[in-house]
């Protein structure tokens, strides 16, 4: 069982991790949109292929770092990332 003191330490870290997850998600999906747009417009897949490992590595490093802080921060970071995904998808649907 986790003591009350350990939970008190983790709670202040939840909000920054949620904000960082949202920021990472926004950058992740903006990079994805950029790569796909240029791949379709120029018929060249190099921007997409070059940006994909960087996107995946950044997300993986963030989630590993958040997991080291504990489950609440990992879930907060993931919730922020999913919120950024929702915003990105909604923006694309409204533009279409």
N, C-alpha and C positions, 0 to 999 in steps of 0.2 A: 504494500500500500504506500502511496506517495504521501509524504508529510505535507502539512499545510504550508510550511516554509518554502518547499520546493515549488509549489503551485504559485505562491506569491511572487517568486522570482520570474516565472515563465509568463505570467499574464501581461506585463508591460511589453514583452517582446512580440506579442501576437499582432498588434496593430502595425508596427513597422514591417513585419514579414508579409502581412496582407497587402500593404502598399507596395512593397518590393515585388511581390508576386504579380500585382496588377501592372506595374511598370515593365517587368520582364515580359509578361504576356503581351502588352501593347507593342513592345519592340519586336517580339517574336512574330506576331501576326502582321506587323507592318513590313518586316523583312520578307516574310512569306509572300505577301501581296506584291511587293516590289519584284521579287525574283520571278514569280509567275507572270506578272505583266510584261516584263522584259523578255521572258522566254517566248511568250506568245507573239509579241509585237515584232521582235527581231528574228524569230525562228532560231534562236540560239539558247541553248540550255546552260551555258557556262555560268551566268550569274546565279541561277537557281542551284546548280550543283555545287558551286563554291560557297554559297551562303547556308546551305542545308546543314553541313557538319558543324558550322559555327553556332547556328541556332540550337541544334540538339545538344551540343556541348554546354552552352550557356544555361539551358534549362536544366540539364542533368546536374551541373555543378551547383546551381541554386537549390535544387531540391535535396541534394545530398547535404549541403550546408544547413538547410532548414531542418532536415531530419536529425542532424546532430544536436540541434537545440531542443528537440523533443516533438512529440506528436501534435500538441496544440499549434506550434509554429509551422509545422509541415502542413497541417490542414488549413491554416490561415493563408499561407503562401499559395497553396493549390486553389483555394477559393478565390483569391485575387487573380490568379492566372485564368481561371474559368470565367470570371467576370470580364476580364479583358477579351477573352474569346467571344463572349456574348456581344460585347460592344462592337468588335470587329465584324462579326457576322451580321449584326443588325445594320451596320454602316453599308456593307456590301449589298444587302437586300434592298435598302432604301435607294441606293444608287442605280439599281437595275430596273 
